[in-house]
Amino acid sequence: MSPAAGRGGGRAGQGSPRRHAQGAAALAGPGFPPLPALRGALPLPPAGHEAILVSGGEAPGSGGGGGAGAPPAPRRGAAPGRGGGAGGQAAGHLRAERAAGERRARLLRPAAPGRPPQEGRAGSGGATAVSRPAPPSPREELRAVRWHVELQPWASPTPSLNYEALRFLKYISTSQISCEHMNLNSLKGYSETSKKPWSICLDERFSLIHRIRSKQCRLYSLGLGSDDNQFEVGMANSGCEVHRFDPSIKSAHIQEGRHLWYHRLSIDWRDPNPAIAAHKLHSNTKKLGTILNEFGHQKIDVLKADVESAEWKILENLILEDVVEQIGQLVFEVHIHWPGFEVSGNDSTVVRYWYSLLRELELKDFRLFYTYKDLSKPQMFLKKKAFNASSCYTLSWVNTRWK
């Protein structure tokens, strides 16, 4: 036996491939399948992973003998069953397999925060490096990605459009919080000429009225070709910074007065992928979160949306990406004469999805303070004249946590 093979202080990983194979073959015997060269089978820790040292003997064939991972050398003249015969050899195999199993069972243990990755060190008995993924940072744990909203339980034991529709319509027709001051005519420079009742809450207990007075408020308006911009003009005249997003605007960016900007952008629930040819036609389409980052805006005091049935998927995106928490008040026109863009399923499933979205807002401390049923629009509910419903409602929420 060479000194390198018999010395217990050999360096981990210094054995040649031939020695690896010899070490693995040494563990094989009658009735036992050949074991792989464990040292060669263990991958190096990838980037971002931590190497954990599991001591207690080198891997078989790593160039160091006498560790727990290899069977002891038989003594000269030993009796059968005591290490020198088939019984002793089988016992050695069992000890080797047990040691290997213990090493595999001790792989993953929590690492101290900020602990740098360790490398295999040479020492008495050797060491074997194994890897595990580094723990996620606290920010990653808190900002876990959500792919869908949590659906509320069905309104009845058996899915039923009748029960789902009645629950949903009652929800959007009932205010959850009172707001005494919604008269925008009280704002300096505002004149009520808007064709639609876009209502915001100006009560002293919420921050919007104070931010308007200090000329620090910001309004985002999402539209699709509408020529009704009196609400935006009035808010700009009151001192708010107003950004109106509409893909029908002729120029990329237009500033009108000191506080009003028009942008030829369409707010969507996804960003276009430039690698997909079909998405290149929608290069002016972006998510609201992307726009906020590009404009350097951290908060929006009011988000108004009249996007002709795209509101459901846009609202879902704002909830899933927590963008809605950066908004003080929501003023949305919702359309219920059909499911909406990219909303699928049968009628009862669609209504349950709508209701679940609005309940998500409530869970984030948004409260509905204004609801308006537009009787000038067709009285349709999912393409049917049913439930005495209008095809269009205007709803306003206030974020009660907004500062």
PEDABEL-V612611 format. One record per backbone hydrogen bond with DSSP energy under -0.5 kcal/mol. NH is the residue of the N-H (numbers start at 1). CO is the residue of the C=O. If there is no record, write none. Layout:
NH&CO / NH&CO
This chain:
6&2 / 7&3 / 10&7 / 14&11 / 14&62 / 15&62 / 20&16 / 21&17 / 22&18 / 23&19 / 24&20 / 25&21 / 26&22 / 27&23 / 27&24 / 28&25 / 29&32 / 32&29 / 35&24 / 38&36 / 39&60 / 41&37 / 42&38 / 43&41 / 49&46 / 50&132 / 52&50 / 52&130 / 54&52 / 54&128 / 55&53 / 56&126 / 57&126 / 62&59 / 65&7 / 70&67 / 78&75 / 82&79 / 84&79 / 89&85 / 90&86 / 91&87 / 92&88 / 93&89 / 94&90 / 95&91 / 96&92 / 97&93 / 98&94 / 99&95 / 100&96 / 101&97 / 102&98 / 103&99 / 104&100 / 105&101 / 106&102 / 106&103 / 107&104 / 109&107 / 115&112 / 118&51 / 125&8 / 126&123 / 128&54 / 130&52 / 132&50 / 134&48 / 141&137 / 142&138 / 143&139 / 144&141 / 151&149 / 164&160 / 165&161 / 166&162 / 167&163 / 168&164 / 169&165 / 170&166 / 171&167 / 172&168 / 173&169 / 174&171 / 175&173 / 176&368 / 177&368 / 182&180 / 184&182 / 186&183 / 187&184 / 190&187 / 193&191 / 198&196 / 199&197 / 202&181 / 202&200 / 206&203 / 211&207 / 212&208 / 213&209 / 214&210 / 215&212 / 216&211 / 217&211 / 219&241 / 220&302 / 221&243 / 222&304 / 223&221 / 223&245 / 224&306 / 229&227 / 233&229 / 234&230 / 235&231 / 236&232 / 237&233 / 238&234 / 239&236 / 240&235 / 241&217 / 242&240 / 242&259 / 243&219 / 244&261 / 245&221 / 245&243 / 246&244 / 246&263 / 247&223 / 249&246 / 254&262 / 256&254 / 256&260 / 257&255 / 260&256 / 261&242 / 261&259 / 262&254 / 263&244 / 264&252 / 265&263 / 266&284 / 267&265 / 268&286 / 272&285 / 274&272 / 276&273 / 277&275 / 279&276 / 280&276 / 280&277 / 281&278 / 282&279 / 283&280 / 285&282 / 286&266 / 286&284 / 288&268 / 291&287 / 292&288 / 293&289 / 294&290 / 295&291 / 296&292 / 297&292 / 300&326 / 301&218 / 302&218 / 303&329 / 304&220 / 304&302 / 305&331 / 306&222 / 310&307 / 314&310 / 315&311 / 316&312 / 317&313 / 318&314 / 319&315 / 320&316 / 321&317 / 322&319 / 323&318 / 324&318 / 325&322 / 326&323 / 327&324 / 328&300 / 329&301 / 330&397 / 331&303 / 332&395 / 333&305 / 334&332 / 334&393 / 336&391 / 337&391 / 341&309 / 343&340 / 344&342 / 350&346 / 351&347 / 352&348 / 353&349 / 354&350 / 355&351 / 356&352 / 357&353 / 358&354 / 359&355 / 360&356 / 361&357 / 362&358 / 363&359 / 364&360 / 364&361 / 365&362 / 366&361 / 367&398 / 369&367 / 369&396 / 370&396 / 372&394 / 374&372 / 374&392 / 375&373 / 377&374 / 380&378 / 381&384 / 382&336 / 383&337 / 384&381 / 386&384 / 389&386 / 391&378 / 393&334 / 394&372 / 395&332 / 395&393 / 396&370 / 397&330 / 398&367 / 399&328 / 400&365 / 400&398 / 402&399
